[in-house]
Amino acid sequence: MFRLSLAIAAALASQLACAAVNLNTATKEELVALSGIGPAKAQAILDYRAQHGGFKSVEELKEVKGIGARRFEKLKPDLTLTPVAAKTAGREAKATAEPAKPQTRSRQ
């Protein structure tokens, strides 16, 4: 029974290790879990994301200081991206919508 539970735990751990990290939603801890990314580089990625309104492509990660072409190629299979426009489109629509007019009662 112990061997079965150990095998199940190992299978689950390998599935988690293979999960891609979304550059536009990843936490610092998720970024640090990537091979070759420590706390300082993870923070640099988060800072870049905040300053530029998110990543528009996975390749944009190369613009972050300390992420060169070689490191990027090693990271690329573990990265994914949710487009920025898809996340903000709903907020932009709400921001440009005409505000509701207050209802007034007429006195008679």
Order of alpha helices (4+ residues) and beta strands (2+ residues): alpha-beta-alpha-alpha-alpha-beta-alpha
